[in-house]
Amino acid sequence: MIWLTWRQFRVQAWVAAAFALAIAAALAVTGPHLFDLYQSSGLADCTTDCADLAENFSVQAGTTLNATLYAVGTGALLLMPALVGVFWGAPLVARELETGTHRLVWNQTVSRRRWILTKLIGIGGAAAVTAAVISAVVTWWTAPLDDANVGPLGQELFSARGVVPVGYATLGFMAGVLIGMLLRRSVAAMAVTLLAIVLVQVAVPYFVREHLTTPVTSSTAFDPAKIESLGIGSDNTIKVKMALPVEEAWELSNVTTGPDGEEYTGPVDPAKCGRDAGGPRACERYLGTLNLTQKASYIPVDRFWLLQWRELGLLLAVSALLAVASIWWINRKVA
């Protein structure tokens, strides 16, 4: 059964292996120069007020080659769950049911349970290993560029870094298998699988991930030096955005409140913060006299790997449930 699975899957396996090795080779060749720039720019050793160093490093490292490799590596990991689910998972059982070949396959000496287990373990394992290899080299190579930009906790990149891509690839495959088994039509199963995986990749970052750890909450006195943005409306209302107490954290909420505990929106004294006032510095000094408070909730960057492992565990648990459902369904419901 293992040999048969390899024979049927060998083309896809070789393509996946070649793609992973090509990415790994390209990043291994260009990585040392990128890290040399990271060290020489001073950003690698910077802990506070690193904006200027990050900007200088980004300019030096922002070559066309680096930008292309960054986009290809990140894009490959974000697209892999959908590709694995649509092209490896969805047709796996659906194609057999659609063509009727399952009647021959499952009436041999190999039981249908052993058949599906071998497929799930073999092909699902190949998806996980491919994702692990690509993610390992991409996470290593992109670390300096991520540090100079959004940081490792950026919502756009978290799913394409660390160990989490392994979970998404495995989930994509298991979901595709079960959906194909339920729909019994390859094309329909591929379409539904694509939709399901996209929904998962949107829902987890925005509705689930922040609940995998307890966020840090802070309430600190207003500091004019930490103002990130300041907007004043024509009716003298104001919108103040403060920097978080720590850098590169994942911001959940960040509100500037007045003495009453409610979000401060003005109105402000037009002589201090109006269009004809003494400029932004005068307005900032004026705001510093109003007894304002910054209330923030965030997840610090040092919880990156904690979140990674917890999200991986969640994804693998759901994948295991989908696998169990597939085994049960193929034994009880597929005729």
Secondary structure, DSSP 4 states (H G I P E B T S, - for coil): -HHHHHHHHHHHHHHHHHHHHHHHHHHHHHHHHHHHHHHHTTGGG--SS-HHHHHHHHHHH--HHHHHHHHHHHHHHHHHHHHIIIIIIHHHHHHHHHHTTHHHHTTSSS-HHHHHHHHHHHHHHHHHHHHHHHHHHHHHHHHHHHHHTT-TT-TTTGGGSTTHHHHHHHHHHHHHHHHHHHH--HHHHHHHHHHHHHHHHHHIIIIIGGGGSPPEEEEEE--GGGEEEEEE-TTS-EEEEEPPSSTT-EEEEEEEE-TTSSBP-----HHHHSTTSS-HHHHHHHHTTS--EEEEEEE-GGGHHHHHHHHHHHHHHHHHHHHHHHHHHHHHT--
